[in-house]
Amino acid sequence: MPPAPLAPGPLNHVALPTADPVVGARFYAEVLGFAETPRPAFSFRGSWLWRPECGVMIHLIEVDGHQPPSGPIETRNRHLALQTPDYDRSIQQLREHGIEFVERVLPDYGYRQVFFRDPDGNVIELGEWPAPDEMLAESRQ
């Protein structure tokens, strides 16, 4: 008989690499409304960011020599996905910030998604989909 699975709780944070935590923190504050929070005195630079509405912290961790990827935004690779309450306003604000983005529509559901990069090339998705429990309930009907 296999051992019982672990019982993790809610997602606490997502750690993302950065070449410059000051630049990264400014982006997350100015573009996504995150606020910098106190951080332990690690031996490396970084930034902890929090936005209560998202329910998860972002930890930017300085990585020596980190280089953002070049080329088109890859929507099927690793990315951070956040729900947006007003998709059209989010698109307008990305344009106002001068941020390049790619739009997609979620097959079978029709929900719109937009993908863009932070200054370190980390891909962020904003979607108009509902919370996962609601979305999964829809798919079972």
CYANA upper distance limits for C-alpha pairs under 8 A (distance plus 0.5 A):
 11 LEU  CA     56 VAL  CA      7.03
 12 ASN  CA     55 GLY  CA      8.30
 12 ASN  CA     56 VAL  CA      5.85
 12 ASN  CA     57 MET  CA      6.80
 13 HIS  CA     56 VAL  CA      5.69
 13 HIS  CA     57 MET  CA      4.88
 13 HIS  CA     58 ILE  CA      5.93
 13 HIS  CA     59 HIS  CA      7.20
 14 VAL  CA     56 VAL  CA      7.93
 14 VAL  CA     57 MET  CA      6.92
 14 VAL  CA     58 ILE  CA      5.51
 14 VAL  CA     59 HIS  CA      6.53
 15 ALA  CA     58 ILE  CA      6.47
 15 ALA  CA     59 HIS  CA      5.06
 15 ALA  CA     60 LEU  CA      6.35
 15 ALA  CA     61 ILE  CA      7.30
 16 LEU  CA     58 ILE  CA      7.78
 16 LEU  CA     59 HIS  CA      6.66
 16 LEU  CA     60 LEU  CA      5.49
 16 LEU  CA     61 ILE  CA      6.59
 16 LEU  CA    122 ASN  CA      7.68
 17 PRO  CA     60 LEU  CA      6.29
 17 PRO  CA     61 ILE  CA      5.51
 17 PRO  CA     62 GLU  CA      6.41
 17 PRO  CA     63 VAL  CA      6.45
 17 PRO  CA     66 HIS  CA      7.85
 17 PRO  CA    120 ASP  CA      7.77
 17 PRO  CA    122 ASN  CA      8.31
 18 THR  CA     24 GLY  CA      7.27
 18 THR  CA     46 GLY  CA      8.41
 18 THR  CA     60 LEU  CA      6.48
 18 THR  CA     61 ILE  CA      6.16
 18 THR  CA     62 GLU  CA      5.27
 18 THR  CA     63 VAL  CA      6.40
 18 THR  CA     66 HIS  CA      7.03
 18 THR  CA    120 ASP  CA      6.05
 19 ALA  CA     62 GLU  CA      5.95
 19 ALA  CA     63 VAL  CA      6.31
 19 ALA  CA     64 ASP  CA      7.12
 19 ALA  CA     65 GLY  CA      7.35
 19 ALA  CA     66 HIS  CA      5.71
 19 ALA  CA     67 GLN  CA      7.67
 19 ALA  CA    120 ASP  CA      7.14
 20 ASP  CA     24 GLY  CA      6.78
 20 ASP  CA     46 GLY  CA      8.45
 20 ASP  CA     62 GLU  CA      6.78
 21 PRO  CA     25 ALA  CA      6.32
 21 PRO  CA     45 ARG  CA      7.37
 21 PRO  CA     46 GLY  CA      5.64
 21 PRO  CA     47 SER  CA      6.29
 21 PRO  CA     60 LEU  CA      6.69
 21 PRO  CA     61 ILE  CA      7.47
 21 PRO  CA     62 GLU  CA      6.73
 22 VAL  CA     26 ARG  CA      6.70
 22 VAL  CA     47 SER  CA      8.05
 23 VAL  CA     27 PHE  CA      6.87
 23 VAL  CA    119 PRO  CA      7.94
 24 GLY  CA     28 TYR  CA      6.90
 24 GLY  CA     60 LEU  CA      7.79
 24 GLY  CA    118 ASP  CA      7.69
 24 GLY  CA    119 PRO  CA      6.83
 24 GLY  CA    120 ASP  CA      7.79
 25 ALA  CA     29 ALA  CA      6.62
 25 ALA  CA     36 GLU  CA      7.47
 25 ALA  CA     47 SER  CA      7.02
 25 ALA  CA     49 LEU  CA      7.71
 25 ALA  CA     60 LEU  CA      8.18
 26 ARG  CA     30 GLU  CA      6.42
 27 PHE  CA     31 VAL  CA      6.11
 27 PHE  CA     32 LEU  CA      8.00
 27 PHE  CA    118 ASP  CA      7.46
 27 PHE  CA    119 PRO  CA      7.84
 28 TYR  CA     32 LEU  CA      5.61
 28 TYR  CA     33 GLY  CA      6.80
 28 TYR  CA     34 PHE  CA      6.00
 28 TYR  CA     35 ALA  CA      8.33
 28 TYR  CA     49 LEU  CA      8.26
 28 TYR  CA    118 ASP  CA      8.42
 29 ALA  CA     33 GLY  CA      5.03
 29 ALA  CA     34 PHE  CA      5.02
 29 ALA  CA     35 ALA  CA      6.23
 29 ALA  CA     36 GLU  CA      8.16
 30 GLU  CA     34 PHE  CA      8.27
 31 VAL  CA     94 LEU  CA      8.26
 31 VAL  CA     97 HIS  CA      7.84
 33 GLY  CA     51 ARG  CA      7.34
 34 PHE  CA     49 LEU  CA      6.25
 34 PHE  CA     50 TRP  CA      5.71
 34 PHE  CA     51 ARG  CA      5.24
 35 ALA  CA     49 LEU  CA      5.83
 35 ALA  CA     50 TRP  CA      5.81
 35 ALA  CA     51 ARG  CA      6.84
 36 GLU  CA     47 SER  CA      7.34
 36 GLU  CA     48 TRP  CA      6.22
 36 GLU  CA     49 LEU  CA      4.95
 36 GLU  CA     50 TRP  CA      6.90
 37 THR  CA     47 SER  CA      8.23
 37 THR  CA     48 TRP  CA      6.04
 37 THR  CA     49 LEU  CA      6.20
 37 THR  CA     50 TRP  CA      7.18
 38 PRO  CA     48 TRP  CA      7.40
 39 ARG  CA     47 SER  CA      7.38
 39 ARG  CA     48 TRP  CA      6.56
 44 PHE  CA     61 ILE  CA      8.21
 44 PHE  CA     62 GLU  CA      7.29
 45 ARG  CA     61 ILE  CA      7.04
 45 ARG  CA     62 GLU  CA      5.94
 46 GLY  CA     59 HIS  CA      7.66
 46 GLY  CA     60 LEU  CA      5.71
 46 GLY  CA     61 ILE  CA      5.00
 46 GLY  CA     62 GLU  CA      5.90
 47 SER  CA     59 HIS  CA      6.31
 47 SER  CA     60 LEU  CA      5.55
 47 SER  CA     61 ILE  CA      7.27
 48 TRP  CA     57 MET  CA      7.37
 48 TRP  CA     58 ILE  CA      6.40
 48 TRP  CA     59 HIS  CA      5.10
 48 TRP  CA     60 LEU  CA      6.85
 49 LEU  CA     57 MET  CA      6.06
 49 LEU  CA     58 ILE  CA      5.60
 49 LEU  CA     59 HIS  CA      6.82
 49 LEU  CA     60 LEU  CA      8.47
 50 TRP  CA     56 VAL  CA      7.30
 50 TRP  CA     57 MET  CA      5.27
 50 TRP  CA     58 ILE  CA      7.06
 51 ARG  CA     55 GLY  CA      7.32
 51 ARG  CA     56 VAL  CA      7.70
 51 ARG  CA     57 MET  CA      7.57
 52 PRO  CA     56 VAL  CA      7.83
 54 CYS  CA     82 LEU  CA      7.71
 62 GLU  CA     66 HIS  CA      8.50
 66 HIS  CA    120 ASP  CA      8.25
 67 GLN  CA    120 ASP  CA      7.41
 67 GLN  CA    121 GLY  CA      8.40
 68 PRO  CA    119 PRO  CA      7.95
 68 PRO  CA    120 ASP  CA      5.37
 68 PRO  CA    121 GLY  CA      4.94
 68 PRO  CA    122 ASN  CA      8.14
 69 PRO  CA    121 GLY  CA      6.28
 73 ILE  CA    101 PHE  CA      8.07
 73 ILE  CA    102 VAL  CA      7.59
 73 ILE  CA    115 PHE  CA      7.87
 73 ILE  CA    116 PHE  CA      7.39
 73 ILE  CA    117 ARG  CA      7.96
 73 ILE  CA    123 VAL  CA      7.96
 74 GLU  CA    123 VAL  CA      8.28
 75 THR  CA     79 HIS  CA      8.13
 75 THR  CA    115 PHE  CA      7.13
 75 THR  CA    123 VAL  CA      8.23
 78 ARG  CA    123 VAL  CA      7.73
 79 HIS  CA    122 ASN  CA      7.29
 79 HIS  CA    123 VAL  CA      5.31
 79 HIS  CA    124 ILE  CA      6.01
 79 HIS  CA    125 GLU  CA      7.32
 80 LEU  CA    123 VAL  CA      6.95
 80 LEU  CA    124 ILE  CA      5.33
 80 LEU  CA    125 GLU  CA      6.52
 81 ALA  CA    124 ILE  CA      6.36
 81 ALA  CA    125 GLU  CA      4.96
 81 ALA  CA    126 LEU  CA      6.34
 81 ALA  CA    127 GLY  CA      7.83
 82 LEU  CA    124 ILE  CA      8.17
 82 LEU  CA    125 GLU  CA      6.62
 82 LEU  CA    126 LEU  CA      5.50
 82 LEU  CA    127 GLY  CA      6.95
 83 GLN  CA    126 LEU  CA      6.01
 83 GLN  CA    127 GLY  CA      5.44
 83 GLN  CA    128 GLU  CA      6.37
 83 GLN  CA    129 TRP  CA      7.03
 83 GLN  CA    130 PRO  CA      7.83
 83 GLN  CA    131 ALA  CA      8.22
 84 THR  CA     90 SER  CA      7.85
 84 THR  CA    126 LEU  CA      6.27
 84 THR  CA    127 GLY  CA      6.11
 84 THR  CA    128 GLU  CA      5.91
 84 THR  CA    129 TRP  CA      8.44
 85 PRO  CA    128 GLU  CA      6.98
 86 ASP  CA     90 SER  CA      6.77
 86 ASP  CA    128 GLU  CA      7.67
 87 TYR  CA     91 ILE  CA      6.85
 87 TYR  CA    112 ARG  CA      8.06
 87 TYR  CA    126 LEU  CA      8.29
 87 TYR  CA    127 GLY  CA      7.51
 87 TYR  CA    128 GLU  CA      6.37
 88 ASP  CA     92 GLN  CA      6.84
 89 ARG  CA     93 GLN  CA      6.64
 90 SER  CA     94 LEU  CA      6.65
 91 ILE  CA     95 ARG  CA      6.85
 91 ILE  CA    114 VAL  CA      8.25
 92 GLN  CA     96 GLU  CA      6.77
 93 GLN  CA     97 HIS  CA      6.68
 94 LEU  CA     98 GLY  CA      6.72
 94 LEU  CA     99 ILE  CA      5.82
 94 LEU  CA    100 GLU  CA      8.12
 94 LEU  CA    101 PHE  CA      8.32
 95 ARG  CA     99 ILE  CA      6.43
 95 ARG  CA    100 GLU  CA      8.15
 99 ILE  CA    116 PHE  CA      7.68
 99 ILE  CA    117 ARG  CA      8.46
100 GLU  CA    116 PHE  CA      6.75
100 GLU  CA    117 ARG  CA      8.23
101 PHE  CA    114 VAL  CA      7.01
101 PHE  CA    115 PHE  CA      5.95
101 PHE  CA    116 PHE  CA      5.06
101 PHE  CA    117 ARG  CA      8.16
102 VAL  CA    114 VAL  CA      6.12
102 VAL  CA    115 PHE  CA      5.70
102 VAL  CA    116 PHE  CA      7.12
103 GLU  CA    112 ARG  CA      7.75
103 GLU  CA    113 GLN  CA      6.17
103 GLU  CA    114 VAL  CA      4.89
103 GLU  CA    115 PHE  CA      6.84
104 ARG  CA    112 ARG  CA      6.48
104 ARG  CA    113 GLN  CA      5.63
104 ARG  CA    114 VAL  CA      6.75
105 VAL  CA    110 GLY  CA      6.15
105 VAL  CA    111 TYR  CA      6.05
105 VAL  CA    112 ARG  CA      5.00
105 VAL  CA    113 GLN  CA      6.35
106 LEU  CA    110 GLY  CA      5.77
106 LEU  CA    111 TYR  CA      5.69
106 LEU  CA    112 ARG  CA      6.77
106 LEU  CA    113 GLN  CA      7.54
107 PRO  CA    111 TYR  CA      8.38
111 TYR  CA    127 GLY  CA      7.54
111 TYR  CA    128 GLU  CA      6.34
111 TYR  CA    129 TRP  CA      6.08
112 ARG  CA    127 GLY  CA      6.37
112 ARG  CA    128 GLU  CA      6.32
112 ARG  CA    129 TRP  CA      7.99
113 GLN  CA    125 GLU  CA      7.12
113 GLN  CA    126 LEU  CA      6.19
113 GLN  CA    127 GLY  CA      4.83
113 GLN  CA    128 GLU  CA      7.15
114 VAL  CA    125 GLU  CA      6.02
114 VAL  CA    126 LEU  CA      5.84
114 VAL  CA    127 GLY  CA      6.97
115 PHE  CA    123 VAL  CA      7.08
115 PHE  CA    124 ILE  CA      6.08
115 PHE  CA    125 GLU  CA      4.91
115 PHE  CA    126 LEU  CA      7.08
116 PHE  CA    123 VAL  CA      6.07
116 PHE  CA    124 ILE  CA      5.91
116 PHE  CA    125 GLU  CA      7.09
117 ARG  CA    121 GLY  CA      5.52
117 ARG  CA    122 ASN  CA      5.80
117 ARG  CA    123 VAL  CA      4.97
117 ARG  CA    124 ILE  CA      6.40
118 ASP  CA    122 ASN  CA      5.92
118 ASP  CA    123 VAL  CA      7.10
118 ASP  CA    124 ILE  CA      7.80
129 TRP  CA    135 MET  CA      7.74
130 PRO  CA    134 GLU  CA      6.56
130 PRO  CA    135 MET  CA      6.24
131 ALA  CA    135 MET  CA      6.66
132 PRO  CA    136 LEU  CA      6.42
133 ASP  CA    137 ALA  CA      6.62
134 GLU  CA    138 GLU  CA      6.79
135 MET  CA    139 SER  CA      7.03
136 LEU  CA    140 ARG  CA      7.01
137 ALA  CA    141 GLN  CA      7.21
